[in-house]
Amino acid sequence: MIFITVIEPRGREIYVNGVYSRPLGPTPTVVVLEPGSHIFQTLTPRPERLVDFEGEVLDVPEMGSEQIDLSAVIPPHPRDE
């Protein structure tokens, strides 16, 4: 297991690795995942649901931890589904 703390943007639901059916959050929050690399995103409100913030952790080892702030995506882009 790894422990990723997502701080910014505050008060937003986050999505991990393109799984948009299960939001996590609201931020700030700690997400427990399998070791490795993971992508974190937030979405704009319905109906558009575009990716507006995004961040990534790379090769986090077993029992590792990281803290990240997501960066704004300008312009927001469609989700990869």
VMD Tcl script that draws the C-alpha trace (Angstrom):
set ca {
  {0.00 0.00 0.00}
  {0.98 3.63 -0.55}
  {-0.44 6.79 0.97}
  {-1.00 9.87 -1.21}
  {-2.17 13.13 0.35}
  {-3.93 15.39 -2.15}
  {-4.11 18.96 -0.82}
  {-5.16 21.33 -3.64}
  {-7.62 22.28 -4.98}
  {-9.42 22.26 -1.65}
  {-12.99 21.02 -1.28}
  {-13.05 19.05 -4.54}
  {-13.83 15.40 -5.25}
  {-10.87 13.66 -6.88}
  {-10.74 10.75 -9.28}
  {-7.87 8.28 -9.59}
  {-6.60 6.61 -12.76}
  {-9.61 7.55 -14.88}
  {-12.20 5.85 -12.65}
  {-14.91 8.50 -12.76}
  {-17.62 6.38 -11.12}
  {-15.93 6.51 -7.68}
  {-14.95 9.98 -6.47}
  {-12.66 10.35 -3.47}
  {-12.38 13.37 -1.27}
  {-13.22 16.08 -0.67}
  {-9.69 17.40 -0.65}
  {-7.54 17.57 1.34}
  {-7.63 13.79 1.69}
  {-5.35 10.76 1.97}
  {-5.79 8.09 -0.69}
  {-4.53 4.53 -0.10}
  {-3.46 2.76 -3.31}
  {-1.30 -0.05 -4.65}
  {2.41 0.80 -5.17}
  {3.30 2.42 -8.50}
  {2.26 5.41 -10.59}
  {-1.18 7.04 -10.39}
  {-3.03 9.96 -12.01}
  {-5.34 12.23 -9.98}
  {-7.99 14.52 -11.52}
  {-10.92 16.77 -10.64}
  {-13.91 17.44 -12.91}
  {-16.00 20.50 -13.69}
  {-19.67 20.37 -12.65}
  {-22.29 18.61 -14.74}
  {-23.18 18.49 -17.58}
  {-19.71 19.06 -19.10}
  {-17.62 17.08 -16.58}
  {-14.26 18.17 -18.03}
  {-10.90 17.55 -16.35}
  {-9.91 20.89 -14.78}
  {-7.12 19.88 -12.34}
  {-4.64 17.04 -12.68}
  {-1.53 15.58 -11.02}
  {0.53 12.42 -10.97}
  {2.77 10.40 -8.67}
  {5.44 8.18 -10.21}
  {6.79 4.84 -9.00}
  {5.85 5.17 -5.32}
  {7.26 2.10 -3.52}
  {5.42 -0.15 -1.07}
  {4.58 1.73 2.17}
  {5.69 4.99 0.50}
  {3.89 8.29 0.85}
  {3.71 11.52 -1.12}
  {1.87 14.82 -0.89}
  {0.68 16.55 -4.07}
  {-1.21 19.59 -5.25}
  {-3.09 19.19 -8.53}
  {-2.33 21.71 -11.28}
  {-4.95 23.59 -13.29}
  {-5.65 22.24 -16.77}
  {-6.12 25.18 -19.15}
  {-8.29 24.79 -21.04}
  {-10.14 21.92 -19.31}
  {-10.24 18.80 -21.48}
  {-12.64 15.85 -21.90}
  {-12.22 12.78 -19.71}
  {-10.44 9.73 -21.13}
  {-12.98 6.93 -20.94}
}
mol new
graphics top color blue
foreach p $ca { graphics top sphere $p radius 0.5 }
foreach p [lrange $ca 0 end-1] q [lrange $ca 1 end] { graphics top cylinder $p $q radius 0.2 }
display resetview
